[in-house]
Amino acid sequence: MAQVYSGEGRRSWRGWGEEMSSSDEPPIFYKYYPIGGLVALQSRCLKCTRPEEFSDVFEAFHIDTDPEIFAGNVLGDPLYHIVADPRTGLPNADWRSKFREWLHLSVQNYPGFRLLATSLDPVRNEDELKIIREGMQAYDDQNPHPIFVLSLTESWSSATMWDTYAGGHTGFTMGFRSEGTLFTSHEWGRPRKIFYQDEPSSGPSEVAKWRRWLIKKTDYQHEKEWRSLFFSSHLEEVASNLFTRKFVDEDLVEIIAGVNASPEFVDALLASKPTGATLYQAEVSADGNIARKPIHRD
């Protein structure tokens, strides 16, 4: 993925046929775990999830409003198919306005992104376009390298996150360097920011199809979530349909044990952490917020 500079302190990343602004990308991404997640630290492997396994029934939900007009590449590189006039073989007169509508939806539905390039492919009629769509759907269904998601957050101090994802503050969170190889060794792995909205995205389902996994209901905005998307070919299958993303010691910046983590569990974290990573103990500050202090053991 090419790194593009657009002014001091700002940069963007190009890939998947689009450009994403990363000017607000945090320096560290966090992954919360309950006590049982210690194996992720010990094995240096992070479990990735298929979108259909998401617990929120509204995630990846999309309302397809115009299935007969638009078509796109299932891997995310956008295509726009123009319906041609059967009498002349030339594009219909209104194709420009339809294309502008499609382009507008591509940006409107997913803030922070813009389309880089589009292939304008004429098709002879609506029936041919339907065949193209069905073929793409069949490819999507049979793709030997399905997409997996690695969910992360930019916050280490959210009491709700500690309660929900770290076993009621008994677990831990790992902080990974945003410029580490975990996210930069492959262009698809660059974390993308989740956008929270009250209504699901709508419009042509193929408008940058992969991005629907970056939209969640506003109920979850406290999670401050980011997601990396990987094909199974980028991951390691450690068990039947269980895929993980490996990280190296240099990727891990810090580990934070929960407020209610036991001394024995803290010792296990200390024994498992890379030499260069700092171990902290979370605590409740005087004003009732989550704070932290470094742990030093002889």
Secondary structure by P-SEA (a helix, b strand, c coil): cbbbbccccccccccccccccccccccbbbbbbcccaaaaaaacbbbbbccccccccccccccccccccbbbbccccbbbbbbccccccccccaaaaaaaaaaaaaaaaccccccccccccccccaaaaaaaaaaaaaaaaaccbbbbbbbbbcccccaaaaaccccccccbbbbbccccccccccccccbbbbbbccccccccccccccccccccccccccccbbbbbbcccccccccccbbbbbbccccccbbbbcccccaaaaaaaaacccccbbbbbbbbcccccbbbbbbbcc
